[in-house]
Amino acid sequence: MTSPCEAGNFRFSYELKHDADVRCVIPYPGLPGGIVSASYDNSARLWAAGEQVTSLVGHTRWVAAVAYLPPSKLGPAMIATSGWDMNVVLWDLDTAQPVWILDGHTDKVTCMAVLPSGDLVTAGYDNNIVIWRNAQKFKTLIGHQAPVACVAAIGDSIVSGGAHGDCSLIRWSSNGDKLHQYKSHTSGVRGVCMVSDTEFVSCSNDTTLIMWHINGSQLQVFAGHINQVYSVAYLPTEAGGELVSVSEDRTCKIWNLEGACIQTISMPSFLFSVCCLDNGDIVVGCTDAAVRVFTRDPERVACEETLKIFDETVASQKINKGTMGGLDMATLPGPEALLENGTKDGQQKIIKTSSGAEVHCWNKALSKWEKIGDVVDGEGSPADLGSAKQIYKGKEWDYLFDVDLNDGKGAFKLPYNKGENPYAAAQRFIYDNMEAGITQDHLNQIADFITTNTGGAPMDDGAAFSDYAKEAAAQGGAGMSNREALKKLEEDNASVAFSEYAKEAAEQGKKTMSVDEAMKNMGDGSGVAFSKFAQEAAALSSGQSLSSSSAAVPEPTVSIEYQTTNKLNSAGLLRKLNQLAASEPSVDLSAIDAFVQSELTGDLPVEQLSFILEKWSVGNRFPVVDIIRQALRNPKHVKAVASSPTLSAALIPVGNEEAATQESLALKAASNLFVTPEGCELALSIVDTLVMTLRIWRKGTPALRSAFAVLLSNYSKLFAQGSIPADAHPKASLCVQSLSEGLLCEKDPDTLVRIIQSLGALILSPSQVRHTCMEGAKSCFLVDSFKLVRVPNAECSKILDSLTAVLKEDED
């Protein structure tokens, strides 16, 4: 909702529509009021005067970013687009056809910017930034330890922001030299914009904006959003300028440069992107497929009827109480709470009404509360103020989230119960909404969302078993946990009072039946018709693994493999390090020399190794990674690496063709983590990033893929046989996903053997993570993949047969 222009506030002007979420909006200076938008409908569109001028269609997946390229040696002005198909495309606007397709990234390309020189800058999920000059790759910038979520031209330099665990900004020269790193945000950086040649603003998942001087000084912090802030833009004004930000809290906020929010505009959906036009209007890209324009000019404000429709659309939002962080509906105030003025523009207040509950927002300009939505349960019914559960599709759920991803028509429902594996719930959500375009690419994002919004509730201690087996086990020991019940059944051969799913067994035989009797009757074919759920419970309780086939499941032979030599080539390594140092920033190598000469028994020279990893050219860092590789056999050195973000990051492949040697050594170093318990702990902490480096299967050399298979083999052994903390159990399914990708891509017989043995270890072995891994196998349609595999030997054939039987039985 917006306020009258007489108060200097923005009001709704008009909207444009895509067919799915609008991910990026920018001004197009070639036309008055020109706008270019990029969308998850795989297109970019040029608009002027509220009408579509042209549509740029050619990307095979979502378009995430768009940029305007002024006339240059390449020809007239062009539009650049990039997205999830890893391509950067330059378009001829007269023909709406691609002129150049730039291939230089190894993962999704999600942001771009244009320098004053006309050079194009792109970045994305491969953690890299690429500078393109005249449609040719000029330089690749390596420095972020996570996907790069934003880039911007600040004067003649580049500023980039890291997502997820990186949280930092880096300023680079136009030639790619690293100039400065900025750290203050506590979560991923999502957007950045220039205020002047020496000042810029960043926004973050931590809900704040920060204004910086290029020397590293923080000039101002802007706090007011209550959810992730995705984009920020600078609006020049006669009073000195303003900032505009958009957020997942469904608001667009306008700020003065002193840090005060001067207007909040509530929206009917989440907001991804914002830009400012030369005429002073602001443009927002929304997840309901709309591009919305707001203005301060009374001549461009929509008519009263259109304004009323917009305000009603905002007021009719259905805000699910499951997204409100433990809201106690029963203690909400009544409408009388709206008699008290708000304290700041955009402040929200939830009240209880006769029909349910409503959310209101304080409009400072009008000094009034305005309704922005109804609080609902389930599939849109008014919230039950006394109910702790929510009904969805006939079932009760602890949480029912509205997740706005890409249908362009509103939010999807995401149900979740406490104790459930977040990855299993995320996978169920993907299955349910696959026809609407939700893909496996969303798995980690959705699982992280669940973990964040449910307070990281731990999984039940019986989570390795199916719901049916857990129920059977629990009924075998009233008042006990599932695991205690299973232990009791195994220790004292107690009678099993099976659940409804296994009552058929008791009816055909005895009222109760011991585990030994149950297993014996299943094996001798005496006619006891156990359901598969009771079979699973009985098998698990006696420590056996279950197969639908009478043939024994082959025991997967997966052993920890250490990628190292017994003795370090000290002289050769130091000689190479000194040769490379001649062309790199100066560093005292004496501490490294002493460490290597001591055969790695001294203290790890963290400071010197970190300097080389941060300052030297990417192609010259491999001797340091080799030292780390060897050092990780020592628990003392593992602790030193774990405490250093720079050294830990050296274990992650950097995805750069100039660093092929370093990539291979990084994987081998990571494999050496499994030598010690301390190393295993570090390996578990970085498993998400390591095992999901799927580009290695698609674009890596045979040697790199072999090293990756060894690493995954070690992880599978750790998950299958190790004592793993409960909060790490869900990550086992990531190993299954990565191995599944390798199964489809790999041709080398030896590497295929490792992949198949690893899958067998995760899914066939009786372990804490077996159920999680089976869910992961279903999520990537693993059984279907088996039909496409050229099986390398008879042992692998048996493993695949057993995997097929177990997974198909579980589906039944």
C-alpha positions, 0 to 999 in steps of 0.5 A: 500500500502506498501513500499520497504523492503530496507527502512525497511518497511513491504510489503505484503506477502500473504493472507488467507481466511475465509468466513466472518469477521476475528475477532481475530488473534494470533501466534501459536508457535507449527508450524513455521509461525503458525497462528490461526484465529477466524471468524464470520463464526463461525469457528477458523482455524489453518494455517502454511506456508500459508496453512490451517492445520485444522478448528475448527467448533462447535460454534453456533454463531460468534467466537470472540476470540482465545488463545493458551494453552501450554501443561499442566495437561489437556494434549497436547497443545490446542486452546481455542475459545470463542464467541457470544454463551457464550461458551468457548471451548478447542479443541484437535488439532489432532482430531479438536474436543472439549475437554472441554466446559466451561460454566461460562459467561452469555453473549457474550465472546469476549476476552481471554488471557493466564497467565504464569501459564497456567490459561485461562482468559476470559471476555465479555459482562456480564462485568465480567472476569473469571479465569479458572484453569485446565478447572474449574472456579477459580474466577470471577472478578467484577469491570468494569461497561460495557462490557470488550473488552480486556484482556492481561497477563502483567507479572504474572498479568492481565490487562482488558479494559472496552468498551462503557462508562467504558473507564478504564483499571484494573490490577488484580493479578493472584489470582483476587485481584484488584491492580490498575485502569488506566483512561485516554482514553475518549472512550472504550478501545479495545485492550491491549498488554504487552511490558515488565513485567512493561509496557503495551499499550492500544488502544481505540475508541478515536483513540489513543494508550497509553503506561503505567507503571504498577504503573499508569504513562503514558509513551507515547501517540500515535496519528495518526489514524482517527477512532477507534483503535481495536487492538495493538501488540508489535513487539520486534526488535534489536532497542528496539521494535515497536508497531503495531496497526489496525483501522477502518480507514483501516490502519495498523500503525507501531510505535516506542516507542517514539510515532512516526508513522514510517509506514502506511499500507493502506488496502482494508477493516476495520481491527479488529485484529493484532499479530506479529510472531516470524519471525518478520512478522505481521498478520492482521484480516480484515472485508473482510474475509481475514487474511493478512501477511506482512513482512520485509524479502525480501525472503517472500515478494510476487511476483511483480504481487501479490503486484500489485494486492494488491495495485490495490485492495487498490486503488479501494476502494469505500469510501462513502462521507457520511462517511466523516463527512460533507465533502464539495466536491465542495471546494476540491483542484485539482490534483495540491494539490499532488505536495506538500509533506505530513507532516507525513506518512499516511496523507490523502488528498482528491482531485477533478478530472474530474471523481469525487474525490479520496483519496490519502495517503502520503508514507513517505518512497517513498516521494509520494502520493498514491491513496487509493480509490475513493469517491462515492455516492449511490451504487458506482457511482462517487460522485456528487460534487454539490449534497447534497442528495444521491440516493439509491434504487431510493430514496434520502438520506441525508447520505449513509454509508458503514457499514462493519459488517460480509459478508466478501465481502465488506460493506453494505449500510446504508441509513439515513435521518436527523430527522429520528429515529436512531433506526428505521433506524438501524432496517430497515438496519437489515431487509434489510440485515438479510439474510446476517447474520445481527441480532438484536444484532447489533441494538444498535451498528448501532444506536450509529454509526448513532448518532455519524456520523450524529452529533446527529441531533435531530429528527423532533418534529413530529417523534411520527407520521408516515410519512403519518400522518405528511404530512397530519398534515403539510398540515393542517397548511402551514408553521407550524411544524407538532405539531403546525398543529395538535394543530391548527386543534384541537383548531379551527376545521380548514379545513384539506387539506389532502395529496395525501394519503387522497384525496379519502376522499375529492373526495367522500365528500367535498373539505375540511373536519373538523376533527370532520366531518372526525371522525364522518364519519369514525365512522358512516360508511357513505362510506367515504373511508379514507385511514389508513394514513388519519385515523391516522392523524385525530385520532391523531389530536383529541387526540384519539388512533386508532384501526382497530377494532370497539371494544374499546382498553382496557386502559392498567392499568400500575401504578408506583410501588415503591419497598421499605418498609416504615421504614428502619430496621436500627438496623438489617442493621447496625448489618449485615454491621458490621458483614461483615466488619470484613472480608473486607478491613477496612472502617470507618462505623460511617458516614453510621451509622449516616446516617441510624440512621437519617432515611436517612435524613442526607447527603448520605455518598458517599465516604464510600458507594463507598469504600465498592462497589469498595473494598468489595467482591461482595457477601458482598455489598448488605447492601449498595445497600439496603441503596441506594434503600431506599435513592432514594426516596429523591431527594437530595440523587438522585442527590448524586447518579447521581453524583457518577459513583460508586453509579450509577453503583450499580443500574445495575445488576452485573450478578454474582451468588455470588451476587443474593441478590445484583442483586434483590436489584439493580433492586428494587433500580432502580424502586425507581427512579421513585418516583421523577422527579430527579429520572426519569431523572437518570432512563432515563440516564441509560435506555440502560444498565438497560432494555437490561439486557436480561440475567435476562429473560433467567437465573434469578430467579423468584424473579429477573424476577418479579423485572425486570418486575416491573422496565420495567413497571415503564419505560413503564409508564414513556414513555407512560405518562411522558414528555420525552426529545426528545433525549430519545424517541428512547430508548422507543423501547428498552423497547419493545425489552426487554418486548418481550424477557420476553414475550417468556421466562416468565411463571409466570402469575403475571409477564406475566400480567405486561409484557403485560400491559407494552406493551399495555401502550407503543404501545396503548396509544396516546403518543410521543413515540408510533410510536417509540415503534411500530417500535420496536415491528416490529423489534422483530416480536412481533405479532408472539410472541403472538401466543406462550404466555399462556395468564394469564387472559381476560384483557391481552387477550384483550390487545394482540388482540388490539396490534395484530390489531394495529401492523398488520394494521400498516404493511398494 
